[in-house]
Amino acid sequence: HIITEGIIKNPACNLIAQNTTLGWVISGVVDNEDKERSKVINVLHAQVDKEDDILKRFWELEEQTSTKQILTPEEKACEEFYSLTTRRDESGRYIVRLPFRKENTLCISGNSRVIAEKRFKSLEKRLGNNKELKEKYVEVIQEYLSLGHMRPIAKDDMKKDKAFYLPHQAVVRDDKTTTKVRVVFNASQKNSNGVSLNDNLMVGPKLQADLRHTILRWRLYPIALVADIIKMYRQVRIAEGDAMFQRILWRDCPEKEIVDYELTTVTFGTASAPYQAVRTLHQVAFDEGDNYPLAKDKVLNCYYMDDLMTGCYEVDQGLEIYTQITELLGKGGFKLQKWNSNNQELIKEIKEMENEKDQGQLYINRTNKDIIYMDNIDKVKEISHEEVKEVEIKIDSTIKILGLTWNRSQDTFQYLVNLPPLTTAPATKRSIISNIARLFDPLGWIAPSIVLAKVFIQKLWLTGVSWDEELNVELVKEWIDYREQLSLLTDVRIPRWIGTTLNQKLELHGFSDASKTAYSAVIYLRTIDLEGKIHVTLIVAKTRVAPVKQISIPRLELCGAVLLSQLLIETANILSIPKDQIKAWTDSTVVLAWINDHPSRWKTFVANRTSEILTNMKASQWFHVSTKDNPADCASRGIPPKSLLTCDLWFSGPSFLKKDNISYNRPNNLDKLNVDLEECVKSYVTVVPNNSIFERYSTLKKLMKVVAYCRRFLKNNKIYRGMYLQKVELDAALECCIRQTQKEIFTKEYTQLQDKGYLQIKSSVLKSLCPYLDNKGIIRVRGRLEKAQLSEQTKHPIVLPRCSPVTRLIIVDAHVKTLHGGLQLMIIFLRTAYWIIGIRNLAKHHIYKCVKCAKQRANINNQFMGSLPSVRCTPARPFLHSGVDYAGPINLRTTKGRGHRSYKGYICLFICMVTRALHLEVVSDMNTQAFLAAFRRFVSRRRHCAKLWSDNGTTFVGAARELQELVSIQPSIAEHLESNGTEWHFIPPHSPNFGGLWEAGVKSTKFHLKRVIGDSTLTFEEMTTLLTQVEACLNSRPMSVIHVAGPGEALPLTPGHFLIGEPLLNIPDNQFESSGLNHLSRWQFVQRMVQSFWKRWSNEYLSNLMNRYKWSCQVPEPSVGDIVLIKEDNLPPSRWMLGRILHKHPGSDNITRVVTVRTKSNTIKRPTSKICILPIT
């Protein structure tokens, strides 16, 4: 029945529009060919070395610290992915998967071949214009094919939608004499969806070792040994399923057809390539290293990317390293080349072994002073061993201006300063920073000269000049003087070997210093051989520019000490030197004082840094050195390159390090230096204890008697001895207490009244009262009632403060004398003799605290109305969740006519908690059997009841004896019901508001019975009939507000709708026996009608239960331990029982409405609306 009348045909496009109950539906045959709707725009992006990029790399190298790497969640996922998916082929070579961030990658849904094809055709045009470039480019691609690193794609595989094509281009390296042309694959090229392959790949954690650490380990060995891996990336294969993401297009001639290829190895240019290559190198060591323990350590610790920098103590050990590393890496398909060493014998042996294996040879760059560049891609001509003089360590093949040169014959490091020649162009911040950023000093060996460049950069920033703005004459002159000396740094020679041998004693000595421009740290290694010879070598140094915000020199010295402690621990770990062989030196006695005391003594700046220092090292490892012997002073102040060449203090360390016995000095009285002590702010609060005797008494009468007896004793009055206290004595005692109180509280006022007779203190609370002292020394009010016909005591009342024990006792006494009078009566009574400051609040407070008054008030607070239980607002069939209550007693007659006798009967009311439908039963007694019989009649007609709620207290209307009997039988009834699957719940005792639903049902039932029966007595049968009619009336009442219904509108919803589908008092409908509805349609109609009832129940009835028509404010909750009165409806408050709250029972909203109270006889539960909290603490 979905399709309806209405159809539209369009022969031109073979489409048909069909009308349905859901709307118009279009169907037909459409063109299934993919059409390229997006426009592809080619953008040429040239990657150049920006000045800010070079500067960033410069600062990253300068700021390197040895902190433990914490893997990000993505890096952990990448590592786990590698471990789960990496495998090896038959030859032992490793096969890895591309680590996609998600399984359904975004890059596979776009078109990348069209972009790659356009890029390739653009490359062809470039190659066509340069014949030499084309020949070399074709040669590289042919090498890929011949080595199996690239393969053509079968036609069946070319239709894969998930494939990704990588554009490639030629990169010309003029600084290379061999591999001038490289093929670069661009995995960052975005496809038609704007997503690249690299966008979807995890980069992985950084695994390559720190360059500084690698060089430091290399310096340990007298015999150096270097090599690199041939085509390291391309020795790791990519899994068959992932090769389609590395497709390229190629043809060596424009006349040929373009062929699709797949790169089958890890490709340089993909985001994950560095991680996969280095991780695989480590995996070879993990898998095969047990058989090659010496090589395993070298592979894990002595490689920087593909360059091996290690060494040995003897030639045989070097040959063993060569053999093990060659075999170990060969297990994974890696081959090494360009072996070199400073030892002639070792390199000759390796050369012979290489020739025997017919493997890689040594190569040389003849055009650059016989320097060999250790690059795993370059191929240069073979030479004899004698021609090799120097080997350059290239850190990053893209940073062609940075390098550190190792002179093999001298076994020393030397610097390359490749700066562009000076021009006549004006000096700008851009040009100067571009030159400074090219200085390469990873281990800080020329730090005294480099720090001058750092300070100069800070000066440039402070001037505020723009990047291309010409500098002032002074800055230009300073820069030119410094730049001209930079070329002299090429004459610096640093020994590669630091003089370490086996069985030597090694000590690390670090020095720190600071100036107003920078602070520094430098470390020297002191070695003592078996013959006692001492050798001192510069190891590493680090400098920092002082912050722009000026801080004191001692604090900068402390920053230098922190830098030194970090550098010492890092170096000691690399060189495997015990911590107890570390010594730290500073020329600042203030820093030593800070370090030798607990950090908590100092201000935050000092405390944080001393805490870090003491975490790294012990205070006993710090010593004092004079400024002239402190080599760190050279780096903190800076030395021009010209002077650095002759600075022995910097390159060789202080002279005392070369002595047999070093004097470890510490200044005396370090504990007496109090620079930068932590400021300790102390607050003092003066508390005057109230030890007044007046606090000891609870009534004014008792206080007066005690004071009177004391006065009698002091006066030794024999006249009144043995007699009871006279009124005169009691009045004098009260006046004494009042006078003492006024002196304590109104001290300033009392003194001024004594001295001057009048008050001049404007801020005094007594100013408006015009106080004066009477002849007894008591402050009284001089008001405006001098001429009134009142007593002198009333015209001039005594002034009393609000916060005094005497005032409190006078108010208590007045409350008792007025027979617990109200507020106005107490104020009038007190005003006849006293003027109490703030009398209204004091009197009101006492009345509230009076227990007797509280008992008579018996204030009962109804707690905030709680939310409806779930059974009240969740749809369920009628009477599945019900409440039960008794009404009565009612008189029933035994027979009709005269001569009958009556007996008591009861009405048992069952009410549905959801629909408020009622079920009424007449019961003849209140015992267990009578209730069970009524309950069976109820469930037989209304189906099973899952949960039943009832009262548990005085809600039963009847005699006390019958009530107690019903309460006693309820547990046995509940047990019977639970055995039949009905769960009985009791509301708290004496809590009719918890059972308001059935209380309202009882009220409605009585409403009809009183008007129908009156004083008549009915038989059991007649009462049953009448209750059934009353039940029908009550179940026909509207459940919500009645609105005037127009013709055709639905009648108000009643409980009868949920019982029989309509109100029980409705007029019968016409007969529909001849209607054509089948059984299924009739069942569907009934179900739809029931569902509409529940929909109306939610919309019309449930929404009316939203409001809280009373108890809408939350009142203070009772506390455990409060003394309460337990309300009894039939007794006055004065006879209510006392109790103490033991437990609170908060509801789901955390508001307490029921408490457990302990009385003198038992423990009971009561709602908070049935207790009165007394003001007793």
ABEGO torsion letter per residue (X at the ends): XABBBEBBBBAAAGBBBBBBAAEBBBBEBBBABBBBABBBBBBBBBBBBBAAAAAAAAAAAAABBBBBBBBBAAAAAAAAAAAAABBBBAAGBBBBBBBBABABBAAAABBAAAAAAAAAAAAAAAAAABAAAAAAAAAAAAAAAAAGABBBBBAAAAABAABBBBBBBBBBBAABABBABBBBBBAABBBAAGBBAAAABBAEBBABBBAAAAAAAAAABABBBBBBBBGAAAABBBBAAAAAAABBBBBABAABBBBBBBBABBBBGBAAAAAAAAAAAAAAAAAAAAABAAAAAAAAAABBEABBBBBBABAAAAAAAAAAAAAAAAAAGBBBBGBBBABAAAAAAAAAAAAAAGBBBBBBBAABGGBBBBBAABBBBBBBAAABABBBBBABAABAABBBBBBAAAGBBBBBBBBBBBBABBBBAAAAAAAAAABBBAAGAAAAAAAAAAAAAAAAAAAGBBAABBBBAAAAAAAAAAAAAAAAAAABBBBABAGBBBGBBBBBBBBBBBBAABBBBBBBBBBBBAAGBBBBBBABBBBBBBBABBBBAAAAAAAAAAAAAAAAAAAAAAAGBBAAABBBBBABAAAAAAAABBAAABBAAAAAAAAAAAAABBAAABBBBBAAABAAAAAAAEBBAAAAAABAAAAAEBAAAABABBBBBBBBGAAABABGBBBBBBBBBBBBBBABAAAABABAAAAAAAAAAAAAAAAGBAAABGBBBBAAAAAAAAAAAAAAAAAAABAAAAAAAAAAGBBABAABAAAAAGBBBBAAGBBBBBBAAAABBBBAAAABBBBBBABBAAAAAAAAAAAAAAGGBBAAAAAAAAAAABBBBGAAAAAAAAAAABAAAAAAAGBBBBBBBBBBBAAAABBBBBGABBBBBBBOBBBBBABBEBGBBBBBBBBBBBBBAAAGBBBBBBBABABAAAAAAAAAAAAAAAEBBABBBBBABAABBEBAAAAAAAAAAAAAAAAAAAAAGBBBBBBBBGBAAAAAAAAAAAAAAAAAAAAAAEABBBBAAAAAAAAAAAAAAAAABBABBBBBBBBGBBBBBBAAAAAAGBBAABBBBBBAAABABBAAAAAAAAAAAAAAAAAAAAAAAAAAAABBABGABBBBBBBBGBBBBBBBAABBAAABBBBBBABBBBBAAGBBABBBBBBAABBBBBBAAABBBBBBX
